[in-house]
Amino acid sequence: MNTRYEHSLELLERALRVIPLASQTFSKSLVNYPKGAAPLFIERGEGAYVWDVDGNKYLDCVNSLCALTLGYKRPEVDAAVSAQMHNGVSFTLPHRLETEVAELLCELIPCAESVRFGKNGTDATSAAVRIARAVTGREHIAVCGYHGWQDWYIGSTARHLGVPDAVRALTHKFDYNNLDSLQALFEQADQPLAAVILEPMNVAYPAPGFLEGVRALCDQYGALMVLDETITGFRFHLGGAQSLFGVTPDLATFGKGIANGYPLSAIVGKAKYMHAMEDIFFSGTFGGETLSLAAAKAVLSLLKEQHLIDDINEKGRYLLNGLNALLDELQLRDYFDTAGHPTWSFFTVKTTDQTLYWQIKTYLVQELASHSILSIGSHNISSAMSYADLDHVLSTYRQVLPRCKELAQTEQLAAALQGATLQPLFKVR
Ligand SMILES: Cc1ncc(COP(=O)(O)O)c(C=O)c1O
């Protein structure tokens, strides 16, 4: 047995007795990490690195599912949190930090005139949907991408167990970069849309005119346009993807990197719609929790002052360009490809053979982990990563990819897997 992950496996057994899937977050669980061939629990992080419970060190290319833009334990952020902790965490009345961070968001984000906070991205996307239903008096929603765990969205995916059919019937998917698929939804007169919610970009760049076309359709049919910037916000551009692509939605949602790993999300938007917040119900005990707001204030100030978004863009481009050059040089394009934005890029496997696909995915997670790189197929760049770190990723791919192709071609891949093979997941992007 591979003893490298011995303590991960022990802790897995213990955790599974008391925690379903042994994780609070689906994508952090063993569904993404092959049991026995990758770490399953992290002990600590610093800068660009994490250490697992067996003491192995990794360059973290997942960065808590894009929640960290500045790396672990960014001193200015932790100092702000620590200072706030000495004054108290959650209070009986609102705190001034709520206003200060809201003002910063209104300064940075084109559509933001008014702001409310939540804890997870799902809080914000669900609030956006409720506002849209309240202001339009309509119930149907068009979705594109991933928007969280609540009934209104997850009911539209294959993971809809436990969601009432009546709720599922109100959510309709359309395809990214396919305006006709959205137009077709708008033309269903018996299901008038309250909102169109989409990730401004995930795997593919918006085709020319696509986001503008969504904006125009929303205006034509009287629906609210909501950009779900949970990932793209404070990653692609300081003003969000809406600044990068020049299309202003009615509402937008943020989470993840807004507080560099501290739990905060935000719904922002035009005041005329955000006013509905006074009549709908969106309220939680910890919505104004001050440690995360202090973190967000420090993060937003750092991003503004130190051009760190430019930094992660440059680093991301360096990695993506290097990887593309490598795929060409080693003639691996028949098996692999890249996609996405430099700050959130994807390494993709091309085969249509599902068994082979999951074997390759498993092999790559296994081999990258054994070369001290934590990745599940994406490269979520943080400013803490150095160019030497990125060179290490590239040199690892240089070693691993030709071997992977050779094993696949000679049908020896299954035998090369040291642990469980990853199983197909429900796909949302
Ligand atoms: C685009 C997008 N929207 C919403 C969410 C939901 O955020 P959370 O998991 O914080 O509830 C996510 C999470 O991955 C996301 O990527």
The ligand as a MOL file (V3000), in Angstrom:
LIG
                    3D

  0  0  0     0  0            999 V3000
M  V30 BEGIN CTAB
M  V30 COUNTS 16 16 0 0 0
M  V30 BEGIN ATOM
M  V30 1 C -20.4090 30.5020 -10.2730 0
M  V30 2 C -20.8220 30.0180 -8.9160 0
M  V30 3 N -21.9800 30.4530 -8.3970 0
M  V30 4 C -22.3950 30.0790 -7.1770 0
M  V30 5 C -21.6460 29.2000 -6.4290 0
M  V30 6 C -22.1320 28.7960 -5.0930 0
M  V30 7 O -21.2960 29.3330 -4.1170 0
M  V30 8 P -21.2020 28.6470 -2.6900 0
M  V30 9 O -20.6490 27.2720 -2.8920 0
M  V30 10 O -20.2830 29.5430 -1.9270 0
M  V30 11 O -22.5780 28.6240 -2.1290 0
M  V30 12 C -20.4370 28.7240 -6.9220 0
M  V30 13 C -19.6290 27.7660 -6.1720 0
M  V30 14 O -18.7620 27.0910 -6.6510 0
M  V30 15 C -20.0100 29.1250 -8.2010 0
M  V30 16 O -18.8690 28.6890 -8.7380 0
M  V30 END ATOM
M  V30 BEGIN BOND
M  V30 1 1 1 2
M  V30 2 1 2 3
M  V30 3 2 2 15
M  V30 4 2 3 4
M  V30 5 1 4 5
M  V30 6 1 5 6
M  V30 7 2 5 12
M  V30 8 1 6 7
M  V30 9 1 7 8
M  V30 10 2 8 9
M  V30 11 1 8 10
M  V30 12 1 8 11
M  V30 13 1 12 13
M  V30 14 1 12 15
M  V30 15 2 13 14
M  V30 16 1 15 16
M  V30 END BOND
M  V30 END CTAB
M  END
